[in-house]
Amino acid sequence: MNSKDLNRLISNPVAMMKFQATGKFERPEKPSSPLITLLMSLHPRERLRILDVQMHPDLGYRSGLSFVTAGLALNWLFPANPPAFIPSESHKDQRFKTELTIHDLAKHAKVPQDIIESWERRQQRPARPQKPQDDGFCI
């Protein structure tokens, strides 16, 4: 147990009661969603260049919030030091499991073309090297 865990126990009475009753400390689950996965797949500099991100049901969130950059949107979705309650979780559509692409994000944000192209290159899987064919000759 580290200092963050102790802080959580002190500031969260429900967590403290569970800890006293069971002797076990439950760490809060990290938030996850298709939009978080997509934004994490982008480089930090790319997130800064993606502007005017609008939360929308097509992205898995029932909210009209807008963010200046994709980096700020990711900070709201997945805070570096998560509090006991993450506000974005109350706006998340729990049934939304569709894998998102940069094109889905581009419908609700201003994404520069070079970022789209670099993201597509990173998503392509390299082809497997093929084995040389045996033509029957031995040297």
C-alpha positions in Angstrom: 0.0 0.0 0.0 1.5 3.3 -1.0 0.7 7.0 -0.1 -1.9 7.3 -2.9 -3.8 4.3 -1.5 -3.7 5.7 2.0 -5.0 9.1 0.7 -7.9 7.2 -1.0 -8.8 5.5 2.2 -8.7 8.7 4.1 -10.8 10.6 1.6 -13.3 7.9 0.7 -15.4 6.6 3.7 -16.8 3.7 1.7 -13.3 2.4 0.7 -12.3 2.8 4.4 -15.3 0.8 5.6 -14.6 -2.0 3.1 -10.9 -2.1 4.1 -11.8 -2.3 7.8 -14.4 -5.0 7.2 -12.4 -7.2 4.9 -8.8 -6.1 5.4 -8.4 -5.8 1.6 -7.9 -2.7 -0.4 -9.6 -2.5 -3.8 -7.8 -0.3 -6.2 -10.2 1.5 -8.6 -10.3 0.2 -12.1 -8.6 2.3 -14.8 -11.2 3.6 -17.2 -11.2 2.1 -20.7 -13.2 2.7 -23.8 -12.7 2.6 -27.6 -12.1 6.4 -27.6 -9.4 6.1 -24.9 -7.7 3.3 -26.9 -7.7 5.4 -30.0 -6.4 8.5 -28.3 -3.7 6.5 -26.6 -2.6 5.1 -30.0 -1.7 8.7 -31.1 1.6 10.4 -30.2 1.3 13.2 -27.7 2.3 15.8 -30.3 -0.4 14.5 -32.6 -3.0 14.9 -29.8 -2.0 18.5 -29.5 -2.6 19.1 -33.2 -6.1 17.5 -33.2 -8.4 20.4 -32.4 -12.0 21.0 -31.4 -12.9 17.5 -30.2 -16.6 17.1 -29.6 -17.9 14.3 -27.4 -20.7 12.4 -29.3 -22.6 9.1 -29.0 -20.7 8.0 -32.1 -17.5 8.1 -30.0 -19.2 6.2 -27.1 -20.0 9.2 -24.8 -23.4 10.8 -24.2 -22.2 14.3 -23.8 -22.0 17.5 -25.7 -18.7 18.5 -24.2 -16.0 20.0 -26.4 -12.3 20.1 -25.9 -9.7 22.4 -27.4 -7.3 19.5 -28.1 -7.4 15.7 -28.1 -4.8 15.8 -25.3 -7.3 17.6 -23.1 -10.0 15.2 -24.0 -7.8 12.2 -23.1 -7.0 13.9 -19.8 -10.7 14.1 -19.0 -11.3 10.5 -20.1 -8.2 9.0 -18.5 -6.7 11.3 -15.8 -3.1 10.8 -14.8 -4.0 10.8 -11.1 -7.5 9.5 -11.1 -9.7 10.7 -8.3 -12.2 8.4 -6.5 -14.8 9.3 -9.1 -13.9 10.0 -12.7 -16.5 12.4 -14.2 -16.2 11.0 -17.7 -17.4 7.6 -16.5 -20.9 9.0 -15.9 -21.1 10.1 -19.6 -19.8 6.8 -21.0 -22.1 4.5 -23.0 -21.4 1.2 -21.3 -22.7 -0.8 -24.3 -20.5 0.9 -26.8 -17.8 -1.6 -27.9 -17.1 -0.6 -31.5 -13.5 -0.2 -32.4 -12.8 3.4 -33.4 -10.5 4.7 -36.1 -9.0 8.1 -36.8 -11.7 8.6 -39.4 -14.4 8.3 -36.7 -12.6 10.9 -34.7 -12.2 13.1 -37.7 -16.0 13.4 -38.0 -16.1 15.1 -34.6 -12.8 16.9 -34.6 -10.4 18.8 -36.8 -7.7 16.2 -37.6 -4.9 17.2 -40.0 -4.4 15.0 -43.0 -0.8 14.1 -42.2 -1.9 12.7 -38.8 -4.5 10.5 -40.5 -1.9 9.2 -42.9 0.7 8.5 -40.2 -1.9 6.8 -38.0 -3.0 4.6 -41.0 0.7 3.6 -41.6 1.1 2.6 -38.0 -2.0 0.5 -38.0 -0.9 -1.5 -41.1 0.6 -4.8 -40.0 3.8 -5.8 -41.8 3.4 -8.7 -44.2 4.9 -12.0 -43.1 8.1 -12.9 -45.0 7.3 -15.7 -47.3 9.4 -18.9 -47.2 11.4 -19.5 -50.4 9.8 -22.1 -52.6 11.7 -25.3 -53.1 12.1 -26.0 -56.8 13.7 -29.4 -56.3 17.2 -28.5 -57.2 20.0 -29.2 -54.6 23.5 -27.8 -54.9 
